[in-house]
Amino acid sequence: MSSPDQALFSEDVRKNCAGTCVLTGVRGRQRTEAAHIKPRHAGGEPDVTNGILLRSDIHTLFDNWHFSIDPDSMKARFSPDVLSVDKDLLQLEGKQIDFSRLQMPINIEHLRHHWNKFFNRHVNPFIKNALNKKINNYEKRPVNSNIHY
């Protein structure tokens, strides 16, 4: 996106979010950035409904699929990798996001797109590992020799 387009998008998102990070409540212009919910390269428009204001470090995590918002519960979710290193983010994990304060609603389908990317990268491998452990434990359990068929 060209610089004037990006500047307009950023200002529109900042106004829509009342200058406040939707997750942390941080208000400083120097500490917040407008994030595209659905990236431009994936077909996301430079429209206010495709943007949320995030604290700069959270924006980086969002763009790299290490943070997302569950579109069904509107709760903040971080990748296991990030939570294992950045313990301060544990206080934000599962936090309810209140989008009702926005002047214009966000595009829920764009949020779902972001969530699906996050889920496929982080949640599915976790579930697969848990299932594999259960299966392995089940297969390794001792056979009860007292049972006769």
N, C-alpha and C positions, 0 to 999 in steps of 0.2 A: 504494500500500500504506500502510496506517495506520502510525503511528509505532511502536506496540507490535509489530506484525507485522514491520516492517522491523528493529527491534531484535533480535527473536528470530531472524530470518533471518540477520542479520549475525553474531550470536553463534554460531549453528549452523555457518555457513560458516567462521568464524574457527577454531572447534574442529576442524572437518573438515580444514582445511588446516594445522593445528598452528601457527596464528598467523603463517604465513609466506606471502609473495607467491609464487605458483606459478611466476612467471617470474624474478624478480630475487633471491629469497631474503630480501628485506627483512622484518624482524620487527616493527618499531615500530608499535604500535597507531595512533599519530598519522599514520603514513605509508601505511597500508593500508586498503582498503575491500572489502567484499563486493560482488561484481558478479554480476548475474543473467546467466547464459549466454544464455538465450532471454528476451528482455524480456517483462515482464508483459503489455504491450499486444499482444504477438504470441502470447499463450497460454502463456507460461512460468509455472510454478508458483513460489510462495515456498517452495521445498523445498531442502534442503541439496544434493541432487543436481543442482540447477539453479544452483549458485553456485560461484564460485572467488574466492580472496582475491588481490587485485592491489594493487600500489603505486598510490597515488591518481592520478598522472598517466597511468599505463597504463590504469587503470579508465576514465578519461575517453576515451582513445583507443579502448578496447574498445566503450564505449557509442556512440561516433560512427563505428564501422566502419572505424577507421584501424589497428586491431590485431585479429588473430584467431589462432586456433590451428587448424592443418590437422588435421582429425579422423583422417586416414589415417596421417600421419607423426608427429603430435603435436609439430610444430615451430611455433615462434612466427613470425608473419609480420606485417610492418608495411606500410602503404600506401606507394607510391613518393613521394607528396607529403610524408609525414612524414619518411621517410628522407632526402629531399633537403634538408630544413631542420634536422632534429635528428640530427646525425651521431653523437651519443652512443648512439642506439638501434641503430646498426649492429652493436654488440657483442652485442645481444640477437636480432637478425634470424637466423632459422633455428635458434635454440636449442631443443634437445630439452626438452620439458616432461615431467617424471616425475610422473604422477598415481598411481603405485603406493603412494606414501606416504599418500594420503588414507585416512581411516577408511571413508568411504562413496564408492563410485565416482560420477563425474559421469555425467549423462545424455548419452550420445554423440550421440543424435539432436538434442538441443538444441545441442550443439557444432557439429554438421553444419549446422543451421539458421543459426547465427551465421556460420560459414565461407562458406556459400553467399551470404549477403548481402554479406560482405566481398569475396568472389571476383567477384561480379557488378559491384560498384562499382569495383574496382581492378584486378583481374587481367585480366578480359576486355578492357577498353579497351586495356591494354598489349599483349595478344596481337593484337588487331585492328590496332593501329598498326603492330606489327612485320610482320604479314602484308601490310598495305597498302604498307609501304615495300618489301617484297620484290617485290610485284606491280609497283609503279611502277618499280623498278630493272630488273626483267625486261623491262617494256614499253619502257624507254628504252635498252636495250642496243643497240649498233650491229649492224647486219645484216652478216654476212660475205658479201661480194660474190664470194668465190672459190668458193662452193658453187653448183653447177649441178644443177638437177633435170631 
